[in-house]
Amino acid sequence: MTVRVWRWLIFTAVVAPCFGIASGAPPAPDRKSGGEDPSVERARLQAKLLKMLETMSPPPTSYPPAPAPGAAKGPTKTETGSGGSKSIDPIREATNYFRDNDFEGARRTFQLIDPATLGAEDRAYVRYMLACSCRRMGKITEATDYYREVANSTADEFLANCAVWQLSLIKADQELQAQLEQLRSRAKNK
């Protein structure tokens, strides 16, 4: 657990009941009837709390530098090594192509990703985004195949539901196009 969680647990277990903050805490005893001075009790509790905090793991001494405003969120382009360039994060690179409306670039990059190197959720994401790229390029039959693959997978329920929804939209669009074609043919026959 992180330091914040430990501090919150200590606060709710030690400090909050002492001050009656926690729900269901019994009322504080009457100080006038011979109890300790509140400042002495507070100092004792603070010392106890500091002692408990010291027994926990120390907080990290250094944090990673914050990125400059407007800077990229991480390396995404390429890394040169022996034998040319290799994508550092091909999923992010392909997603960036998709966001930039370069659907052909996104499709090619998503297709180059080896599914065997990915976890189940990442594999479902790559196939879903590949389907979206194909759909945006007008390759509906190819997109439908990818959407069916994602819809039948159990790796990511959200993406499976999205794929089913996309398939229903494609089907509705095809039905509307067929009806529109029928109306056009009727208009020509009149």
Secondary structure, DSSP 4 states (H G I P E B T S, - for coil): --HHHHHHHHIIIIIHHHHT-STTPPPPPPGGGT---HHHHHHHHHHHHHHHHHHSPPPPS--PPPPPTT--SS--SEEEETTEEEES-HHHHHHHHHHTT-HHHHHHHHHHS-GGGS-HHHHHHHHHHHHHHHHHHT-HHHHHHHHHHHHH-SS-HHHHHHHHHHHHHHHHHHHHHHHHHHHHHHHHH-
